[in-house]
C-alpha cells in the first residue's frame, strides 16, 4: 500500500562502525556492561579485596586488644598507675641548738609549702580569691601565678599546718602541699654569731648551723601517693611512706644569760662614737669551754638577709688584730721559764732603744729608770720587755709563742677560724724582732688571746677551747664532747709568778686599775697597738686596737676574759677603754657563777729597784 503521508523522518543516523575502528567495544562474549562503567565481574573483585582488607584490619585490632588486655595488661596498667603516682619528700626536722642549761637558741617547727600545677587549676581567679585570705597574700599575685603555663609554682612558704588543713578542706584542683619546716631563733641576736643561720634550701651557712650541718639536718623520708586528675590523693590508691629521721640536737657550752650581758656591754662600747668593732670571749679556766663569745655589731640569724653580708661572720674567731702589750704575758713567761730573770730582777730601763733602722720607745719617753721585771709588766714597758727577750733569743721566743697557740687554729667547732699571723723567727728583721715581743708584727684572734691567758690561769697547761658540750641523736643517744687533753706550756711555778705580775697591772700602780673588782683578786694585762690603716697600708692614721685579757679570782681562777676594741680615730689606751669592759663582764660572770670572794688581800708588789 502506498504511503500518502510521505517518508518517515527518523533523525540523524550514526553510521555503523567499521570492523577495524578503534572505538569498537571489546567485551568478552556473553559479558554485560554494569552501571557506572564497571562490569559485574570487576565490582565483584573490588568487593572481595575490600572485604579482605577489612578483615585484616579487624584482625589486627583484635590481636592488639588481646595483647594489651591479656598478654601485657599488667605492664600497661602499671604504667598508668605510675603516671598517677607522685613522690613527695618528707622533711626531717632539723635538730635544736641549746645553751649549756638547755635553753633553746634555735629549733624547727612543722610547716608546709603551698604549691600549684597551673595546668590543672580550673579557675585561676576563683582559686586565688579563696587562697588569698588564708595565705594573707594579694589575690592578684596568686592569680598571676595560677595562670602560668608551667606545671609547678610555689604560692607560699612556711605555712602552718592549721592553714594547710583549711586549704585542703576547700578541695581546690591543682593545689598541693610539701613539707617546708621553719627554723626559728627565739633568742634573736643573742648568740647569733655562734649559732649561725640556714639558707633557703635548709642547709647551714654559718656558725654551728654550718659546722654541724650533717648532724643537725637528719635524713629526709618520702611519701608515694596516687593522685587523680585534680592532683588530689585517690582515697583507695597507693599511699606509702618512708619516715624521716630527725636531726640531732647540739648543746653548746655558752650560757645564754652571760652571752646576753657580753653582747650588751659590747654594744655599749660600740656606741661611744670611736669604737667601730669590739669582740669578747669568756672561757672556763679548767675546761677551756667557751661560756660566751660575741662581737659587735652582731645580727639576728632569723633575719640574716636583712644584714650587711660583711657582718655575717664571727670576728672573735675569724678576724685578726695586732694585740699590743697584752702579748707581754707570753714574752715575759718565756723570760721566767728560761731562767733569764725573776719577778724581782731589777733592770735599768731607758725610754727608748734602737732596733735595726727604727727607734722603739715606751708609751711615754723617759729617762733611764730602775724597774723590776714586775715593774716592767705593771708599767707595760716596751723597752724593758725587748731587753729581756733579747736574752731569750728570737728562736726561743717563737717557740713559746707557738706553744701558747699563736699562729695556729685552736680547733674550735666553728667555721672560718683564722690561725693568726706569726712569721718564722728566721725571717724576722731587727725591727720585727723588737716588735713581736710587745705585740706588734704578730696577729691573733680574740679567741687565741683568751686561750693564752687560760694557759697561765690554769697553772701553765693549755686546753684547746671548745664550744660544744654534747650532741643528742633523735633516738636519745647522747654523745658528750669530753675535755681535750691539755698541753703544758710553762711550769706551774712560772704560771704562779706570772699571775703575781699580772695582778700588779690591775693595782693602783699599774695600767689597768679600772679592771679591779671589789672583793676579788684580778690578774690581767692591757694592750694598745697601732692599727694598720687599710686606706694607706701603713700605721699612719689607723688609730689603735685596745685590748685587755685577764682572769679572776687570781687566787683561784675560774674565768678568763679577752676583750679587744677597734678604734680608728682614737688614741686612748687599753686601760681606759677595754679594761672597763672586762670589769663589767667579769663582775657578772663571778656573781652569776656563784663564785665567793676568798677575802685575800692583794700582794705587796715590788715594782722599782733600790
C-alpha positions as CSV (number, residue, x, y, z in Angstrom):
1,X,0.0,0.0,0.0
2,X,1.3,3.4,-1.0
3,X,2.1,5.8,1.9
4,X,0.4,9.1,1.2
5,X,2.0,10.9,4.2
6,X,5.5,10.9,2.7
7,X,8.7,9.3,4.1
8,X,9.0,8.8,7.8
9,X,11.9,11.1,9.4
10,X,14.0,9.1,11.9
11,X,16.6,11.8,12.7
12,X,20.3,11.7,12.1
13,X,21.6,8.1,11.8
14,X,25.1,7.1,13.2
15,X,26.9,5.1,10.6
16,X,27.7,1.6,11.7
17,X,31.2,1.3,12.9
18,X,33.8,-0.3,10.9
19,X,35.2,-3.6,12.0
20,X,38.7,-2.1,12.4
21,X,37.6,1.1,14.3
22,X,39.5,1.8,17.5
23,X,36.3,2.7,19.2
24,X,34.8,-0.7,18.7
25,X,34.0,-2.1,22.2
26,X,35.8,-5.2,23.1
27,X,33.6,-7.2,25.5
28,X,34.1,-10.8,26.3
29,X,31.4,-12.9,24.8
30,X,28.4,-13.0,27.0
31,X,29.5,-10.1,29.2
32,X,27.4,-7.2,30.2
33,X,28.2,-3.6,30.9
34,X,27.2,-2.6,34.5
35,X,26.1,0.7,35.7
36,X,28.9,3.2,36.3
37,X,31.1,1.8,33.7
38,X,32.3,-1.4,35.6
39,X,31.4,-4.8,34.7
40,X,29.8,-7.1,37.3
41,X,33.0,-9.1,37.5
42,X,35.1,-6.0,38.3
43,X,32.7,-5.0,41.0
44,X,32.8,-8.4,42.5
45,X,36.6,-8.3,42.5
46,X,36.6,-4.9,44.2
47,X,34.3,-6.1,46.9
48,X,36.4,-9.1,47.6
49,X,39.5,-7.0,48.0
50,X,37.7,-4.6,50.3
51,X,36.4,-7.4,52.4
52,X,39.9,-8.9,52.8
53,X,41.3,-5.5,53.8
54,X,38.6,-5.0,56.4
55,X,39.1,-8.5,57.8
56,X,42.8,-7.8,58.2
57,X,42.2,-4.5,60.0
58,X,39.7,-6.1,62.4
59,X,42.1,-9.0,63.0
60,X,45.0,-6.6,63.8
61,X,42.8,-4.6,66.2
62,X,41.6,-7.8,67.9
63,X,45.2,-9.2,68.2
64,X,46.4,-5.8,69.7
65,X,43.4,-5.8,72.1
66,X,44.2,-9.4,73.2
67,X,47.8,-8.5,73.6
68,X,47.1,-5.3,75.7
69,X,44.4,-6.9,77.9
70,X,45.8,-10.4,78.2
71,X,49.5,-10.7,77.5
72,X,50.8,-7.2,78.6
73,X,47.8,-5.9,80.5
74,X,49.7,-5.7,83.8
75,X,52.5,-3.7,82.2
76,X,50.1,-1.1,80.8
77,X,48.1,-1.0,84.0
78,X,51.3,-0.4,86.0
79,X,52.4,2.3,83.6
80,X,49.1,4.1,84.0
81,X,49.4,3.8,87.8
82,X,52.9,5.1,87.7
83,X,51.7,8.1,85.8
84,X,49.3,8.8,88.6
85,X,51.9,8.4,91.3
86,X,53.6,11.4,92.9
87,X,56.6,11.2,95.2
88,X,56.9,13.9,97.9
89,X,59.8,14.3,100.3
90,X,59.1,14.1,104.0
91,X,61.5,16.7,105.5
92,X,63.3,15.7,108.7
93,X,63.0,18.2,111.5
94,X,66.4,19.9,112.0
95,X,67.8,19.4,115.4
96,X,67.7,22.1,118.0
97,X,70.7,24.2,119.3
98,X,70.6,24.9,123.0
99,X,72.8,26.6,125.6
100,X,74.6,24.8,128.4
101,X,71.4,24.8,130.5
102,X,69.1,23.5,127.7
103,X,67.6,26.9,126.8
104,X,66.7,26.9,123.1
105,X,68.7,29.1,120.8
106,X,67.4,27.5,117.5
107,X,64.7,25.0,116.7
108,X,62.5,23.9,113.8
109,X,58.7,23.6,113.6
110,X,56.4,21.8,111.1
111,X,55.3,23.9,108.2
112,X,54.3,23.4,104.6
113,X,54.9,24.9,101.2
114,X,51.8,25.5,99.2
115,X,52.3,24.7,95.5
116,X,50.2,24.5,92.4
117,X,50.0,22.9,89.0
118,X,48.5,25.7,86.8
119,X,47.6,23.3,84.1
120,X,45.2,21.5,86.4
121,X,43.7,24.6,88.1
122,X,40.2,25.0,86.9
123,X,39.6,28.7,87.6
124,X,42.7,30.8,88.4
125,X,40.8,33.9,89.6
126,X,38.3,32.0,91.8
127,X,41.1,29.8,93.3
128,X,43.2,32.8,94.0
129,X,40.4,34.5,95.8
130,X,39.8,31.5,98.0
131,X,43.5,31.2,98.9
132,X,44.3,34.9,99.4
133,X,42.5,35.2,102.8
134,X,44.1,32.0,104.2
135,X,47.6,32.8,103.0
136,X,47.3,36.5,103.7
137,X,48.7,37.5,100.3
138,X,47.1,39.6,97.5
139,X,44.7,37.6,95.3
140,X,46.1,39.3,92.1
141,X,49.6,37.9,92.7
142,X,48.2,34.4,93.2
143,X,46.1,34.7,90.1
144,X,49.1,35.6,88.0
145,X,51.0,32.5,89.3
146,X,48.0,30.2,88.8
147,X,47.5,31.4,85.2
148,X,51.0,30.4,84.1
149,X,51.9,27.7,81.7
150,X,54.3,25.8,83.9
151,X,53.5,22.6,85.9
152,X,54.9,23.8,89.2
153,X,54.7,27.1,91.1
154,X,55.2,28.0,94.8
155,X,52.4,30.0,96.2
156,X,53.5,30.4,99.8
157,X,56.3,29.1,102.2
158,X,56.3,28.2,105.9
159,X,52.5,27.8,106.1
160,X,51.3,26.4,109.4
161,X,49.6,23.0,109.5
162,X,46.3,24.7,110.6
163,X,46.3,26.8,107.5
164,X,47.2,23.8,105.3
165,X,44.2,21.9,106.7
166,X,41.9,24.8,105.9
167,X,43.1,25.0,102.3
168,X,42.9,21.2,101.9
169,X,39.3,21.3,103.0
170,X,38.4,23.6,100.0
171,X,39.3,20.7,97.6
172,X,40.9,23.1,95.1
173,X,42.1,21.3,91.9
174,X,45.8,21.7,91.2
175,X,46.7,22.8,94.8
176,X,49.0,20.6,96.8
177,X,51.5,20.8,99.7
178,X,55.1,19.9,100.5
179,X,57.0,19.8,103.8
180,X,58.7,23.1,104.4
181,X,59.9,23.2,108.1
182,X,60.6,26.6,109.5
183,X,63.7,27.5,111.5
184,X,63.2,29.8,114.5
185,X,65.7,31.6,116.7
186,X,63.8,32.5,119.9
187,X,66.8,34.3,121.5
188,X,67.1,36.7,118.5
189,X,70.5,38.2,118.1
190,X,71.8,36.6,121.4
191,X,74.4,34.1,120.4
192,X,73.6,34.7,116.7
193,X,77.2,34.8,115.5
194,X,77.9,31.5,117.3
195,X,74.6,29.7,116.3
196,X,74.7,30.9,112.7
197,X,71.8,30.5,110.2
198,X,70.4,28.4,107.4
199,X,69.7,29.2,103.8
200,X,66.5,28.9,101.8
201,X,67.4,25.2,101.0
202,X,67.6,24.5,104.7
203,X,71.4,24.0,104.8
204,X,73.6,25.7,107.4
205,X,75.5,28.6,106.1
206,X,77.3,30.0,109.2
207,X,78.2,29.2,112.8
208,X,77.2,25.9,114.5
209,X,74.4,25.6,111.9
210,X,77.1,25.1,109.2
211,X,79.7,23.2,111.2
212,X,77.2,20.6,112.4
213,X,75.1,20.6,109.2
214,X,75.2,16.8,108.8
215,X,74.2,16.0,112.3
216,X,71.6,18.7,112.6
217,X,69.9,18.0,109.3
218,X,68.8,14.4,109.8
219,X,67.6,12.2,106.9
220,X,64.6,13.1,104.8
221,X,61.9,10.4,104.1
222,X,59.4,10.3,101.3
223,X,55.7,9.6,100.5
224,X,54.4,7.9,97.3
225,X,50.8,8.7,96.7
226,X,48.4,8.0,93.8
227,X,46.6,11.2,92.7
228,X,43.6,11.9,90.4
229,X,43.3,14.4,87.6
230,X,42.9,17.3,90.1
231,X,46.2,16.4,91.8
232,X,44.4,15.2,95.0
233,X,45.1,11.8,96.5
234,X,42.9,9.0,95.4
235,X,41.3,7.6,98.6
236,X,41.7,3.9,97.7
237,X,45.0,4.5,95.8
238,X,48.6,3.8,96.8
239,X,49.9,5.8,99.8
240,X,53.3,4.6,101.0
241,X,55.7,6.4,103.3
242,X,59.3,6.1,104.4
243,X,59.6,8.1,107.6
244,X,62.2,10.8,108.1
245,X,64.9,10.6,110.7
246,X,65.0,13.9,112.6
247,X,68.4,15.6,113.2
248,X,70.4,15.6,116.3
249,X,70.3,18.4,118.8
250,X,73.5,20.3,119.7
251,X,74.1,21.6,123.2
252,X,76.6,24.4,123.4
253,X,78.9,25.4,126.3
254,X,77.8,29.0,126.3
255,X,75.4,30.4,128.9
256,X,72.6,32.5,127.4
257,X,72.4,35.0,130.2
258,X,76.2,35.6,130.2
259,X,76.1,35.8,126.4
260,X,73.4,38.5,126.6
261,X,75.4,40.5,129.1
262,X,78.6,40.3,126.9
263,X,76.6,41.4,123.8
264,X,75.0,44.3,125.7
265,X,78.3,45.5,127.1
266,X,80.0,45.3,123.7
267,X,77.1,47.2,122.1
268,X,77.6,49.9,124.7
269,X,81.3,50.1,123.8
270,X,80.5,50.3,120.1
271,X,78.1,53.2,120.7
272,X,80.8,55.5,122.1
273,X,81.5,57.1,118.7
274,X,85.1,55.9,118.4
275,X,84.8,52.1,118.6
276,X,83.8,50.5,115.3
277,X,84.2,46.9,116.2
278,X,84.5,45.0,119.5
279,X,84.9,41.4,120.5
280,X,85.0,39.4,123.7
281,X,85.4,35.8,124.7
282,X,84.8,34.2,128.1
283,X,86.5,30.8,128.9
284,X,86.2,28.4,131.7
285,X,89.8,28.2,133.1
286,X,89.8,24.5,133.8
287,X,87.9,23.1,130.8
288,X,88.6,25.6,128.1
289,X,84.8,25.8,127.4
290,X,83.5,29.0,125.8
291,X,81.0,30.5,128.2
292,X,80.3,33.5,125.9
293,X,81.6,34.7,122.6
294,X,80.4,37.9,120.9
295,X,81.3,40.8,118.6
296,X,79.6,44.0,117.7
297,X,77.9,44.7,115.5
298,X,76.0,41.4,115.6
299,X,73.0,40.1,113.8
300,X,69.7,38.2,114.3
301,X,70.0,34.8,112.5
302,X,66.3,34.8,111.9
303,X,66.7,37.9,109.7
304,X,70.2,37.5,108.4
305,X,69.1,38.5,104.9
306,X,68.4,42.0,106.3
307,X,72.0,42.3,107.5
308,X,75.1,43.6,105.6
309,X,76.8,40.4,104.3
310,X,80.1,41.7,105.6
311,X,78.7,41.4,109.1
312,X,77.5,37.8,109.0
313,X,80.7,36.3,110.2
314,X,82.1,35.6,113.7
315,X,85.0,38.1,114.2
316,X,86.0,36.5,117.5
317,X,87.4,33.5,115.6
318,X,87.9,34.8,112.1
319,X,89.3,38.4,112.4
320,X,92.9,39.0,113.4
321,X,94.5,42.1,115.0
322,X,97.8,43.1,116.4
323,X,97.3,42.8,120.2
324,X,100.0,45.1,121.5
325,X,101.3,44.9,125.1
326,X,98.8,42.2,126.1
327,X,101.3,39.8,124.5
328,X,103.9,40.7,127.0
329,X,102.5,37.9,129.2
330,X,103.9,35.4,126.6
331,X,107.2,37.2,126.3
332,X,107.9,37.5,130.0
333,X,106.6,33.9,130.6
334,X,109.5,32.8,128.3
335,X,111.9,35.0,130.3
336,X,110.8,33.4,133.6
337,X,110.7,29.9,132.2
338,X,114.1,30.1,130.6
339,X,115.6,31.4,133.9
340,X,116.7,34.7,132.4
341,X,115.2,36.7,135.3
342,X,112.7,36.5,138.2
343,X,109.9,38.9,139.0
344,X,112.2,40.8,141.3
345,X,115.1,41.1,139.0
346,X,116.0,44.8,138.5
347,X,116.8,46.4,135.2
348,X,117.8,49.9,134.3
349,X,115.3,50.7,131.6
350,X,115.8,53.7,129.2
351,X,112.9,55.4,127.5
352,X,113.9,54.2,124.0
353,X,116.0,51.7,122.2
354,X,117.5,51.2,118.7
355,X,116.0,48.3,116.8
356,X,117.6,48.0,113.3
357,X,116.6,51.1,111.4
358,X,113.9,52.2,113.8
359,X,113.8,53.6,117.3
360,X,111.3,51.9,119.7
361,X,110.2,53.8,122.8
362,X,107.9,53.3,125.7
363,X,104.4,54.8,125.6
364,X,106.0,57.9,127.1
365,X,109.6,58.5,126.7
366,X,111.5,58.8,130.0
367,X,115.0,59.0,131.5
368,X,116.6,55.7,132.5
369,X,114.7,54.1,135.4
370,X,115.2,51.1,137.6
371,X,112.3,48.7,137.4
372,X,111.9,45.1,138.5
373,X,110.5,42.6,135.9
374,X,107.2,43.0,137.8
375,X,107.5,46.8,137.4
376,X,108.2,46.4,133.7
377,X,104.9,44.4,133.4
378,X,102.9,46.8,135.6
379,X,104.1,49.9,133.7
380,X,103.9,48.0,130.4
381,X,107.4,48.9,129.4
382,X,108.2,48.1,125.8
383,X,111.9,48.7,126.3
384,X,112.2,46.5,129.4
385,X,110.4,43.7,127.6
386,X,112.6,44.0,124.5
387,X,115.8,44.0,126.7
388,X,114.7,40.8,128.4
389,X,113.6,38.9,125.3
390,X,116.8,39.6,123.6
391,X,118.4,37.5,126.2
392,X,116.0,34.7,125.4
393,X,116.6,34.8,121.7
394,X,114.3,35.0,118.7
395,X,114.1,31.3,118.1
396,X,113.2,30.5,121.7
397,X,110.6,33.3,121.8
398,X,109.0,31.9,118.7
399,X,108.8,28.5,120.3
400,X,106.9,29.9,123.3
401,X,104.6,31.9,121.1
402,X,103.6,28.8,119.1
403,X,103.3,26.7,122.3
404,X,100.8,29.3,123.5
405,X,98.8,28.8,120.3
406,X,99.9,31.8,118.3
407,X,100.0,31.1,114.6
408,X,97.7,28.0,114.7
409,X,94.0,27.4,114.9
410,X,92.6,26.4,118.2
411,X,90.4,23.7,116.6
412,X,87.2,25.1,118.0
413,X,84.0,23.7,116.4
414,X,83.2,26.8,114.4
415,X,83.8,27.5,110.7
416,X,86.2,30.1,109.2
417,X,88.7,30.1,112.1
418,X,91.9,32.0,111.4
419,X,95.3,30.7,112.6
420,X,96.5,34.3,113.2
421,X,99.8,35.5,111.8
422,X,103.3,34.7,113.1
423,X,106.4,34.7,110.8
424,X,109.2,32.3,111.4
425,X,111.9,33.9,113.6
426,X,114.5,33.2,110.9
427,X,112.6,35.8,108.8
428,X,112.5,38.5,111.4
429,X,114.3,41.7,110.7
430,X,115.9,43.6,113.7
431,X,112.8,45.8,113.9
432,X,110.4,42.9,113.7
433,X,112.4,41.1,116.4
434,X,111.8,44.1,118.6
435,X,108.1,44.5,117.7
436,X,107.0,40.9,118.2
437,X,107.7,40.7,122.0
438,X,105.5,43.8,122.5
439,X,102.6,42.5,120.3
440,X,103.2,44.3,117.0
441,X,104.1,42.4,113.9
442,X,102.1,39.5,115.1
443,X,98.3,39.0,114.9
444,X,95.9,36.9,116.9
445,X,92.1,36.3,117.2
446,X,90.2,37.2,120.3
447,X,89.8,33.5,121.0
448,X,93.5,32.9,120.7
449,X,94.2,35.8,123.1
450,X,91.7,34.3,125.6
451,X,93.4,30.9,125.2
452,X,96.8,32.4,126.1
453,X,95.5,33.7,129.4
454,X,93.7,30.4,130.1
455,X,97.0,28.7,129.9
456,X,98.5,31.0,132.6
457,X,95.4,30.8,134.8
458,X,95.4,27.0,134.5
459,X,98.8,26.6,136.0
460,X,100.6,26.6,132.7
461,X,98.5,23.9,131.0
462,X,96.8,24.9,127.8
463,X,93.5,23.3,127.0
464,X,92.1,23.9,123.5
465,X,88.9,25.9,123.7
466,X,85.6,24.1,122.9
467,X,82.1,25.4,122.4
468,X,80.1,22.2,122.0
469,X,79.0,20.3,125.1
470,X,77.1,17.3,123.7
471,X,75.1,16.0,120.7
472,X,71.8,14.2,121.3
473,X,70.5,12.0,118.4
474,X,66.8,11.7,117.6
475,X,66.7,8.3,119.4
476,X,68.0,9.9,122.6
477,X,71.6,8.7,122.4
478,X,73.9,11.4,123.9
479,X,77.5,11.9,122.7
480,X,79.4,14.1,125.1
481,X,82.3,16.2,123.9
482,X,85.0,15.5,126.5
483,X,87.6,18.0,127.7
484,X,90.5,17.9,125.3
485,X,93.9,16.8,126.7
486,X,95.9,19.7,128.0
487,X,99.4,20.6,127.0
488,X,101.9,22.0,129.4
489,X,103.4,25.2,128.1
490,X,105.1,26.7,131.2
491,X,105.7,25.3,134.6
492,X,103.2,25.8,137.4
493,X,105.8,27.9,139.2
494,X,106.2,30.2,136.2
495,X,102.4,30.4,135.9
496,X,102.2,31.4,139.6
497,X,104.9,34.1,139.1
498,X,103.2,35.4,136.0
499,X,99.9,35.6,137.9
500,X,101.5,37.7,140.6
501,X,103.0,40.1,137.9
502,X,99.6,40.4,136.1
503,X,98.0,41.3,139.4
504,X,100.3,44.3,139.6
505,X,98.8,45.6,136.3
506,X,95.4,45.8,138.0
507,X,96.8,47.5,141.1
508,X,96.7,51.3,141.5
509,X,100.3,51.4,140.3
510,X,99.6,49.5,137.1
511,X,98.0,50.5,133.8
512,X,94.5,48.9,134.5
513,X,93.1,49.8,137.9
514,X,89.7,50.1,136.1
515,X,89.7,46.3,135.7
516,X,89.8,45.7,139.5
517,X,86.7,44.1,141.1
518,X,85.7,44.7,144.7
519,X,86.2,41.6,146.8
520,X,88.2,39.7,144.2
521,X,91.8,39.5,143.1
522,X,92.2,40.1,139.4
523,X,95.1,39.4,137.1
524,X,95.4,40.8,133.6
525,X,97.2,42.9,131.0
526,X,96.3,45.9,128.8
527,X,97.3,46.3,125.2
528,X,97.4,49.3,122.9
529,X,98.6,48.6,119.4
530,X,98.8,50.7,116.4
531,X,96.1,49.7,113.9
532,X,97.1,49.3,110.3
533,X,95.2,51.8,108.1
534,X,93.5,49.8,105.2
535,X,93.5,53.0,103.2
536,X,97.2,53.6,103.3
537,X,98.7,50.2,104.0
538,X,100.6,51.7,106.9
539,X,100.0,52.6,110.6
540,X,99.6,56.3,109.7
541,X,96.1,57.4,110.5
542,X,95.0,54.0,111.5
543,X,94.2,54.7,115.1
544,X,94.6,51.9,117.7
545,X,93.3,48.5,118.8
546,X,93.0,48.4,122.5
547,X,92.8,45.2,124.5
548,X,92.6,43.6,127.9
549,X,92.9,40.0,128.8
550,X,92.8,38.6,132.3
551,X,91.3,36.1,134.8
552,X,89.7,36.0,138.2
553,X,89.8,35.2,141.0
554,X,93.6,35.4,140.7
555,X,94.0,33.2,143.8
556,X,91.6,30.5,142.4
557,X,91.0,31.3,138.7
558,X,87.6,30.4,137.3
559,X,87.0,32.6,134.2
560,X,89.2,34.1,131.6
561,X,88.0,37.1,129.5
562,X,89.7,38.7,126.5
563,X,88.4,42.0,125.1
564,X,89.5,44.0,122.1
565,X,88.2,47.2,120.6
566,X,89.0,48.6,117.2
567,X,89.2,52.4,117.5
568,X,90.4,54.0,114.2
569,X,90.1,57.6,115.4
570,X,91.1,57.3,119.0
571,X,94.4,57.4,120.9
572,X,93.0,56.2,124.2
573,X,94.8,53.2,125.8
574,X,93.5,49.7,126.7
575,X,93.3,50.6,130.4
576,X,90.9,53.3,129.6
577,X,88.7,51.5,127.1
578,X,89.0,47.7,127.2
579,X,89.7,47.2,130.9
580,X,86.3,48.7,132.0
581,X,84.5,46.3,129.6
582,X,86.4,43.4,131.2
583,X,85.4,44.6,134.6
584,X,81.7,44.7,133.8
585,X,81.6,41.3,132.2
586,X,83.8,39.6,134.8
587,X,81.8,41.1,137.6
588,X,78.6,39.5,136.2
589,X,80.3,36.2,135.5
590,X,81.6,35.8,139.0
591,X,78.3,36.7,140.6
592,X,76.2,34.6,138.3
593,X,78.6,31.7,138.7
594,X,78.3,31.8,142.4
595,X,82.0,32.4,143.0
596,X,82.6,33.5,146.5
597,X,85.4,36.1,147.3
598,X,88.3,34.5,149.2
599,X,88.8,37.6,151.2
600,X,92.5,37.5,150.4
601,X,94.4,40.8,150.3
602,X,96.3,41.9,147.2
603,X,100.0,41.1,147.5
604,X,102.7,43.8,148.0
605,X,104.3,44.4,144.7
606,X,108.0,45.3,144.3
607,X,108.0,47.5,141.1
608,X,111.1,49.6,141.5
609,X,114.7,49.0,142.1
610,X,116.7,50.0,145.2
